[in-house]
Amino acid sequence: MFKLSIMQFYIGVEFVYLLDGIMLVQKAYVVTMLERFNMKDCYYIVTPMEERLQLNLNMEIVLIDPSYYQCFMGSLMWLIHT
């Protein structure tokens, strides 16, 4: 026979039971996501791009693996929708 207890952690979401309700916390998921994408020590900035940057067709193109950003955006979307 199995004994069921109160759920505390499920799919990256922690359940904290309070006197007046339940609080869902995703701190563990956020920390894991930041470590996975090497962003744990990053800080926000107001303007993430160089101001007054002039773009033209003769600039050197650096190819970036699109799957990295697809995984990152998918992780952010999961965070927002859960």
Secondary structure as the mmCIF struct_conf table of DSSP 4:
data_model
#
loop_
_struct_conf.conf_type_id
_struct_conf.id
_struct_conf.beg_label_comp_id
_struct_conf.beg_label_asym_id
_struct_conf.beg_label_seq_id
_struct_conf.end_label_comp_id
_struct_conf.end_label_asym_id
_struct_conf.end_label_seq_id
STRN STRN1 PHE A 9 TYR A 10
TURN_TY1_P TURN_TY1_P1 ILE A 11 GLY A 12
STRN STRN2 VAL A 13 LEU A 18
TURN_TY1_P TURN_TY1_P2 LEU A 19 ASP A 20
STRN STRN3 GLY A 21 VAL A 25
HELX_RH_AL_P HELX_RH_AL_P1 LYS A 27 ARG A 36
TURN_TY1_P TURN_TY1_P3 PHE A 37 ASN A 38
TURN_TY1_P TURN_TY1_P4 LYS A 40 ASP A 41
BEND BEND1 VAL A 46 VAL A 46
BEND BEND2 MET A 49 MET A 49
TURN_TY1_P TURN_TY1_P5 GLU A 51 ARG A 52
TURN_TY1_P TURN_TY1_P6 LEU A 57 ASN A 58
BEND BEND3 MET A 59 MET A 59
HELX_LH_PP_P HELX_LH_PP_P1 GLU A 60 ILE A 61
HELX_RH_AL_P HELX_RH_AL_P2 PRO A 66 HIS A 81
#
